[in-house]
Amino acid sequence: MALTVENVSKSYGSNKVLDRVDLDIRPGEFVALLGPSGSGKTTLLRIIAGLQFADEGRLLMEGEDITGLEARLRRFGMVFQSYALFETKTVAENAAFGLKMRPRATRPSREEIGKRVRDLLDMAEIGHLSDRYPSQLSGGQRQRVALARALAIEPRLLLLDEPFSALDTKIRKGLRGALRDLQRKVGIAAILVTHDQEEAFEIADRIAVMSEGHIEQFGTAEELLRRPATPFVAEFLEGMSNYQNLGAGI
Ligand SMILES: Nc1ncnc2c1ncn2[C@@H]1O[C@H](COP(=O)(O)OP(=O)(O)OP(=O)(O)O)[C@@H](O)[C@H]1O
């Protein structure tokens, strides 16, 4: 397994927001955490990222126990809803940031950084924008920069929290394919938080449907549609029964 989440629980005061969550992510797999607002998706992702810590349970990355490891030592790439680019740096400088910040011993040479950044920007189809500043980009282009920056550090895992939710529907749909292609090419496992059923179905290999702090069912789109494990899953995915017609995933 790439990542194993084992028996993770988290409470805020008397509010239990995660209740004994288990999740296994295979190498190279794209997993979506799908559920309504407040179901605990972001909390689970933040615990995986090391930005918050579980009250109970363990996290294993490639067999290594990372439960107490601080975020910056996990070597995970992260993309959030807000673009969080450096406005005074160009696209290429933004993408190179994580690499340039590395201690000298593990930092690639300037030439290697330049090449890696160029390759990633090309893969994200924004190579022609490398000298622009964020203010000169569209929302979709900014998210592509954020994605290239997250991947530049050669992360062990890519974490995405509603990365497209601030964008309009048409751009969002275009970015789904770009994200999936890029993740496949780079070949690392990824976890996407979304409340959008269609987005999860289109991008993910497997989907964890969450409700009230636990995982109702974890499976492929086909498994979830054919054999919903609970009435909640059946109801939450009700509108997706014609998904085959969208032509992806299953
Ligand atoms: N720092 C916090 N302090 C107290 N309660 C919190 C905190 N963060 C989250 N919660 C609560 O935990 C529950 C789960 O929140 P979380 O953000 O993980 O859900 P979500 O499924 O990601 O929802 P959304 O799609 O709205 O972001 C919610 O009831 C929320 O109010």
The ligand as an SDF file (V2000), in Angstrom:
LIG
                    3D

 31 33  0  0  0  0  0  0  0  0999 V2000
  -11.1550   23.4800   13.8930 N   0  0  0  0  0  0  0  0  0  0  0  0
  -12.3800   23.0180   14.1390 C   0  0  0  0  0  0  0  0  0  0  0  0
  -12.9670   23.2220   15.3450 N   0  0  0  0  0  0  0  0  0  0  0  0
  -14.1990   22.7250   15.6110 C   0  0  0  0  0  0  0  0  0  0  0  0
  -14.9380   22.0000   14.7360 N   0  0  0  0  0  0  0  0  0  0  0  0
  -14.4090   21.7680   13.5320 C   0  0  0  0  0  0  0  0  0  0  0  0
  -13.1100   22.2610   13.1540 C   0  0  0  0  0  0  0  0  0  0  0  0
  -12.8540   21.8580   11.8810 N   0  0  0  0  0  0  0  0  0  0  0  0
  -13.9410   21.1770   11.4840 C   0  0  0  0  0  0  0  0  0  0  0  0
  -14.8730   21.1190   12.4560 N   0  0  0  0  0  0  0  0  0  0  0  0
  -16.1730   20.4070   12.3870 C   0  0  0  0  0  0  0  0  0  0  0  0
  -15.9050   19.0920   11.9700 O   0  0  0  0  0  0  0  0  0  0  0  0
  -16.9290   18.6060   11.0910 C   0  0  0  0  0  0  0  0  0  0  0  0
  -16.2820   18.0960    9.8000 C   0  0  0  0  0  0  0  0  0  0  0  0
  -15.7160   19.1850    9.0960 O   0  0  0  0  0  0  0  0  0  0  0  0
  -14.9110   18.9860    7.7310 P   0  0  0  0  0  0  0  0  0  0  0  0
  -14.4540   20.3310    7.2960 O   0  0  0  0  0  0  0  0  0  0  0  0
  -13.9170   17.9210    7.9140 O   0  0  0  0  0  0  0  0  0  0  0  0
  -16.0680   18.4560    6.7870 O   0  0  0  0  0  0  0  0  0  0  0  0
  -16.1150   18.4090    5.2010 P   0  0  0  0  0  0  0  0  0  0  0  0
  -16.7660   17.1140    4.8740 O   0  0  0  0  0  0  0  0  0  0  0  0
  -14.7780   18.6540    4.6440 O   0  0  0  0  0  0  0  0  0  0  0  0
  -17.0950   19.5950    4.8740 O   0  0  0  0  0  0  0  0  0  0  0  0
  -16.9890   20.7360    3.7530 P   0  0  0  0  0  0  0  0  0  0  0  0
  -17.2590   20.0510    2.4440 O   0  0  0  0  0  0  0  0  0  0  0  0
  -18.0740   21.6920    4.1630 O   0  0  0  0  0  0  0  0  0  0  0  0
  -15.6150   21.3250    3.8800 O   0  0  0  0  0  0  0  0  0  0  0  0
  -17.8890   19.7610   10.9060 C   0  0  0  0  0  0  0  0  0  0  0  0
  -18.9710   19.5510   11.7640 O   0  0  0  0  0  0  0  0  0  0  0  0
  -17.0960   20.9700   11.3110 C   0  0  0  0  0  0  0  0  0  0  0  0
  -17.9090   21.9690   11.8250 O   0  0  0  0  0  0  0  0  0  0  0  0
  1  2  1  0
  2  3  1  0
  2  7  2  0
  3  4  2  0
  4  5  1  0
  5  6  2  0
  6  7  1  0
  6 10  1  0
  7  8  1  0
  8  9  2  0
  9 10  1  0
 10 11  1  0
 11 12  1  0
 11 30  1  0
 12 13  1  0
 13 14  1  0
 13 28  1  0
 14 15  1  0
 15 16  1  0
 16 17  2  0
 16 18  1  0
 16 19  1  0
 19 20  1  0
 20 21  2  0
 20 22  1  0
 20 23  1  0
 23 24  1  0
 24 25  2  0
 24 26  1  0
 24 27  1  0
 28 29  1  0
 28 30  1  0
 30 31  1  0
M  END
$$$$
